[in-house]
Amino acid sequence: MTSVLEVSGLVKRFGGLMATDHVSFAVEPGEVHAIIGPNGAGKTTLISQLSGELQPDEGSMVFEGRDISRLSVAARSLAGLGRSYQISQIFREFTALENVMLAVQARAGRGFSFMQAVASEPAITDPAIEALRQVGLADRATALAASMAHGEHRQLELAMTLAGSPRLLLLDEPMAGMSQKESEEMISLIRTLKGRYAIILVEHDMDAVFALADRISVMVYGRIIVTGTPAEIRRNRMVKEAYLGEEESP
């Protein structure tokens, strides 16, 4: 099986701190690959390098056979990488549909035209409506983002990511700030995307990680100390000591 993404020896230094220390892993087609670890482990730095917001000091990233290590955020998005953020990046004064239409326009290289100019263009509206449908917000298309609940904001941001026609999703703590019910709904939503997209999931919610991940990589002090299936990670002594705690997982 050819990997969708191959990360080799990724290093990022901030002065004397090595935030990512020769990180290597691969993501296979259609899998959910979770990255977990304690605060300060380097997860955010890693995903920022994958998305292009930070340039690595060493190492390489090959996406679908193409070296993307030096590409910009925009170029990686056009190549098929879509990122959602820990803090929602939406326009609260726009409707849900308008927010997603902006994402479609950006993907098409159209810039941010006035909504009135594109509202009747099927090439813009149809993909936006479909993205809202995928995340369960089709009936909220005309709602102002400012009126939507936090969980809906996370769904909307995911719709904006999907509107870019990605083949690899970088999901940065999609359950952040959610209630238990909202987290369960987001888990169900991400589960519907499994197999259609390769997904890198950075998440602190271990219930979500073990419910969704096909494989898990554990980061500690900038290094990946182990990669394995959820069952293997639950049993791993180093992971229990470094992150999950000594108590046996159920």
Summary of the structure (lengths in Angstrom):
residues: 250
radius of gyration: 18.3
end to end distance: 32.3
largest distance: 58.9
contacts: 800
relative contact order: 0.17
helix: 40%
strand: 26%
